[in-house]
Each structure stands twice: as C-alpha cells, then as structure tokens.
Amino acid sequence: MSDTPILIILAGGASSRMWPLREKSFLRFGEEPLLISQLRRFESLGFHEAIIVGNPDNEDLIREMLASLKDDMHVQVAIQPEATGMGDAILRTEPLLGEADRAIYINQVHDVVDDALHINMLQRYRADKQATYLAGCEMDHYFPGGYLVVDEEGRISSIVEKPGAGNEPSNLVSFVAHIHSSAAKLYDAIRTEYASNKPGDDHYERAMDALMKASPYFVVPYKGRWDALKYPWHTLSIMDAFLSQIKGQEVAGDAYIAPTASIIGDVVICSGAKIFPGAAVVGPAYIGRNTVVGNNAMVRSSMVLDHCNVGFTTEVARSYVADGCQMHACRVLDSVFAENVNFSAGCTTANLRIDHGPVPSMVKGQRVDSGRDKLGAIIGENAFLGVDVMTMPGVKVGANASIGPGTHLHEDVKDGQRVYVKQEVIVIDPE
C-alpha cells in the first residue's frame, strides 16, 4: 500500500451561487489560479498523483492550466457530465485510479486551509493505513454545518447535519478533507446508495455513514484557518489567507517606485508596476504586473492584479481587483471586481449599514447574511460604471452591465443590463 494517497480535488460543482463571478477554481490570488496554487501546495507536501474532477464547461480551461505544472506531479482529469452530487463526482475517478484498490485523499478546490492539516492527515494515515480519516474543524461558536459524533478515542460514529445551536454533539465540524484507505470500498458503498433511489444528493455522506458501522473512522482535529469559497464575498476571505503569506517586501527589479511614494508593511509589487509620487501601498498588499498606482492613491490590505490603473486619489481598501480594471478618483471598499471593470471618477462602494449590522446580499432570489459587517460591491467582468455611481452595501453588478452616471444602486443588476437615472433638464432663460 502506497505511503501517500492519490489526491482527488473536486472542481466541477456548479458555481451559480458565485454570481456575478465566474468559475471559482480559476480565480487568481497572486500569479496563479486557485486550482493551480492548491495543486502546487499538495505537490510540496509530497503528493505525486492527482485527479481533478471537472465538468464539461471548465474541462478545457483545467487542461490548459495543468500544462503549466511541472512533471513532478502526474495529474489526470475526470469529468462529471451533470452536477448530480459529490458521490457521482467521486465515482468518475474510478477509471483513472489504476490499481483496483488505492488510498485516496478527497479535497475541494475551494477549501483553503493551513498546510498543517494535510501534514497531520498524512501522519495519521501512515500510522494506521487500515482506517479512514476525516478532518474536523474545532469551532468555538455554532456553525451551520455537519458535526462529527466522536468517542473519547476520536472514533467517528456518525455526522449530524446542522443540529442547531446548543445541540452540537461535539465542537468538530466536518469539511471535505477525507483520507479513505480503500477506494474500492468507498466506490461500492456510493454505488449502493445510488441504487437505493433515495431522494437527495447526499449519496457520499450516506455511503460514509454506512461504512462507519463496519470500519474504523477517526477524526483529525484542526484548529487553524479554514476559508471556503461558497459565495462571491468569500473571495475576500481567500484573498486575506493568501495575503497573510506575504512576509516582508518583494519588489520586482523593473518596478518603478517614486521617491515620494510609501511602501509600508508586507507587500509584493510585480514586474512593470508603477507607484507614482504621493501614492501609498500599505501591507499586506499585492500589486500585479504593469499595474499603476497613481499620484496620491492608496492601496491597503488588498490585491490589485495585472494591468490595472488605480488612478489619482483613488482608495482601494480590503478589496480584490482582478486584471484590467480601471479606477479613477474613486473609493473601492471591501469589494470584489472581476476582470476589466471600469469604475469611473467619483464612484464609491458603500460598505457599512447605518445600523452597523451584518450586510446581507441576494443569492438566487434569497436574502443571505454575508456574515460581514463591512461589504461593498461585487462587480462582474466588463461592467462599466459611469461617473458618480454609488453602490449600496452588498449590491452585485452583473457582467457587461452599464450603469449611467449619478445612479445609486440599491439592488442587484443582471448581466448585460443597462441602468440609468432619467434626468429632466429644465432651462430657464433670463428675462
């Protein structure tokens, strides 16, 4: 039995909850998309074989991205034709596994955790290769997820979904970091659940519940950071996780830093970037290739990726700004911009409710609490916002939308819509 399981990364689920952003696997945090940075992390921990489960819509992009990896890691791609649950996604890996029975380590691309978890998972597996190991995040408050029922030795007997505050069987919340010592047993159990024709898409969870009754399942407790990319504002949490890895100042040799500019704290400034007089970049911060931070502008606790213009007096704070965005004398606060957003002069993303309460946002017709007391706008690719547009907290603007000057947005704008304020101009000639 191999000393290191085959890595399985699930990257094929539907991302409709991420609107107006595109496929979350391809969001870039620094130089590389999330999927590739996750693979490189696993490679550094000693994984040499991986299977990525994608879907027909992202297959070509996944294969294109994988071409950038070194040959040190053998990566295959499985395709789940329809989003019919995690169980079906896992079954799609069976033909690529090679040997009939291997150990597998299942993860989701959008779960970002400390390396310590993966190291501990591997140590537990190598100490006893007959058991299955599930990560359990130690919570000090109620979290609406699945809680592990464990005994004093850490053996898991079941998972209780969303028990409600005060009814938790433990403080350990399950998330997808699972080492199965026998892939064959897992595949068979999942197939059995699909054959039962029971409603729902929790075949994987039911299969594990059945296996727990006959095989040892143990928890690997985890106290570190866990950021999951489920909704578009979670982009800010993932960004923070990557920014926290910046230590010191890394400034490319061909970047221009004006003598009167300020570079403070942990900062990366990439090739071709220009930081003009009076500008300030306050870490942790990342400035991408050929991005301009104009005179008296400020970027703090943010990622501004490649070929962006942070124009004169613009403030970008605690925000994620993708490639090609144009910002002019404006305020970008606690916001997420997709590629090629134009944010014109005088525009502001309001980020704080009057009552200082958590900011909600609409997702697929439902009002969802973001859990953030400050949240600006989420703006899709190629959107154009005219001068003096203001977005209220938690508002989302779709891809290719156009917002006319002076408009105040209180509700989401769909992809491609044009929204403007009809103005009546009254001219009175002098008598």
Secondary structure in CASP SS format (residue, H / E / C, confidence):
PFRMAT SS
TARGET T0000
AUTHOR 0000-0000-0000
METHOD secondary structure of the structure
MODEL  1
M C 1.00
S C 1.00
D C 1.00
T C 1.00
P C 1.00
I E 1.00
L E 1.00
I E 1.00
I E 1.00
L E 1.00
A C 1.00
G C 1.00
G C 1.00
A C 1.00
S C 1.00
S H 1.00
R H 1.00
M H 1.00
W C 1.00
P C 1.00
L C 1.00
R C 1.00
E C 1.00
K H 1.00
S H 1.00
F H 1.00
L C 1.00
R E 1.00
F C 1.00
G C 1.00
E C 1.00
E C 1.00
P E 1.00
L H 1.00
L H 1.00
I H 1.00
S H 1.00
Q H 1.00
L H 1.00
R H 1.00
R H 1.00
F H 1.00
E H 1.00
S H 1.00
L C 1.00
G C 1.00
F C 1.00
H C 1.00
E E 1.00
A E 1.00
I E 1.00
I E 1.00
V E 1.00
G E 1.00
N C 1.00
P C 1.00
D C 1.00
N C 1.00
E H 1.00
D H 1.00
L H 1.00
I H 1.00
R H 1.00
E H 1.00
M H 1.00
L H 1.00
A C 1.00
S C 1.00
L C 1.00
K C 1.00
D C 1.00
D C 1.00
M C 1.00
H E 1.00
V E 1.00
Q E 1.00
V E 1.00
A E 1.00
I E 1.00
Q C 1.00
P C 1.00
E C 1.00
A C 1.00
T C 1.00
G C 1.00
M H 1.00
G H 1.00
D H 1.00
A H 1.00
I H 1.00
L H 1.00
R C 1.00
T C 1.00
E H 1.00
P H 1.00
L H 1.00
L C 1.00
G C 1.00
E C 1.00
A C 1.00
D C 1.00
R C 1.00
A C 1.00
I E 1.00
Y E 1.00
I E 1.00
N E 1.00
Q E 1.00
V C 1.00
H C 1.00
D E 1.00
V E 1.00
V E 1.00
D C 1.00
D H 1.00
A H 1.00
L H 1.00
H H 1.00
I H 1.00
N H 1.00
M H 1.00
L H 1.00
Q H 1.00
R H 1.00
Y H 1.00
R H 1.00
A H 1.00
D C 1.00
K C 1.00
Q C 1.00
A C 1.00
T E 1.00
Y E 1.00
L E 1.00
A E 1.00
G E 1.00
C E 1.00
E E 1.00
M C 1.00
D C 1.00
H C 1.00
Y C 1.00
F C 1.00
P C 1.00
G C 1.00
G E 1.00
Y E 1.00
L E 1.00
V E 1.00
V E 1.00
D C 1.00
E C 1.00
E C 1.00
G C 1.00
R E 1.00
I E 1.00
S E 1.00
S E 1.00
I E 1.00
V E 1.00
E E 1.00
K C 1.00
P C 1.00
G C 1.00
A C 1.00
G C 1.00
N C 1.00
E C 1.00
P C 1.00
S C 1.00
N C 1.00
L E 1.00
V E 1.00
S E 1.00
F E 1.00
V E 1.00
A E 1.00
H E 1.00
I E 1.00
H E 1.00
S C 1.00
S C 1.00
A H 1.00
A H 1.00
K H 1.00
L H 1.00
Y H 1.00
D H 1.00
A H 1.00
I H 1.00
R H 1.00
T H 1.00
E H 1.00
Y H 1.00
A H 1.00
S C 1.00
N C 1.00
K C 1.00
P C 1.00
G C 1.00
D C 1.00
D C 1.00
H H 1.00
Y H 1.00
E H 1.00
R H 1.00
A H 1.00
M H 1.00
D H 1.00
A H 1.00
L H 1.00
M H 1.00
K C 1.00
A C 1.00
S C 1.00
P C 1.00
Y E 1.00
F E 1.00
V E 1.00
V E 1.00
P E 1.00
Y E 1.00
K C 1.00
G C 1.00
R C 1.00
W E 1.00
D E 1.00
A E 1.00
L C 1.00
K C 1.00
Y C 1.00
P C 1.00
W C 1.00
H H 1.00
T H 1.00
L H 1.00
S H 1.00
I H 1.00
M H 1.00
D H 1.00
A H 1.00
F H 1.00
L H 1.00
S C 1.00
Q C 1.00
I C 1.00
K C 1.00
G C 1.00
Q E 1.00
E E 1.00
V E 1.00
A C 1.00
G C 1.00
D C 1.00
A C 1.00
Y E 1.00
I E 1.00
A C 1.00
P C 1.00
T C 1.00
A C 1.00
S E 1.00
I E 1.00
I E 1.00
G C 1.00
D C 1.00
V E 1.00
V E 1.00
I E 1.00
C C 1.00
S C 1.00
G C 1.00
A C 1.00
K E 1.00
I E 1.00
F C 1.00
P C 1.00
G C 1.00
A C 1.00
A E 1.00
V E 1.00
V E 1.00
G C 1.00
P C 1.00
A E 1.00
Y E 1.00
I E 1.00
G C 1.00
R C 1.00
N C 1.00
T C 1.00
V E 1.00
V E 1.00
G C 1.00
N C 1.00
N C 1.00
A C 1.00
M E 1.00
V E 1.00
R E 1.00
S C 1.00
S C 1.00
M E 1.00
V E 1.00
L C 1.00
D C 1.00
H C 1.00
C C 1.00
N E 1.00
V E 1.00
G C 1.00
F C 1.00
T C 1.00
T C 1.00
E E 1.00
V E 1.00
A E 1.00
R C 1.00
S C 1.00
Y E 1.00
V E 1.00
A C 1.00
D C 1.00
G C 1.00
C C 1.00
Q E 1.00
M E 1.00
H C 1.00
A C 1.00
C C 1.00
R E 1.00
V E 1.00
L E 1.00
D C 1.00
S C 1.00
V E 1.00
F E 1.00
A C 1.00
E C 1.00
N C 1.00
V C 1.00
N E 1.00
F E 1.00
S C 1.00
A C 1.00
G C 1.00
C C 1.00
T E 1.00
T E 1.00
A C 1.00
N C 1.00
L C 1.00
R C 1.00
I C 1.00
D C 1.00
H C 1.00
G C 1.00
P C 1.00
V C 1.00
P E 1.00
S E 1.00
M E 1.00
V E 1.00
K C 1.00
G C 1.00
Q E 1.00
R E 1.00
V E 1.00
D E 1.00
S C 1.00
G C 1.00
R C 1.00
D C 1.00
K C 1.00
L C 1.00
G C 1.00
A C 1.00
I E 1.00
I E 1.00
G C 1.00
E C 1.00
N C 1.00
A C 1.00
F E 1.00
L E 1.00
G C 1.00
V C 1.00
D C 1.00
V C 1.00
M E 1.00
T E 1.00
M C 1.00
P C 1.00
G C 1.00
V C 1.00
K E 1.00
V E 1.00
G C 1.00
A C 1.00
N C 1.00
A C 1.00
S E 1.00
I E 1.00
G C 1.00
P C 1.00
G C 1.00
T C 1.00
H E 1.00
L E 1.00
H C 1.00
E C 1.00
D C 1.00
V E 1.00
K C 1.00
D C 1.00
G C 1.00
Q C 1.00
R E 1.00
V E 1.00
Y C 1.00
V C 1.00
K C 1.00
Q C 1.00
E C 1.00
V C 1.00
I C 1.00
V C 1.00
I C 1.00
D C 1.00
P C 1.00
E C 1.00
END
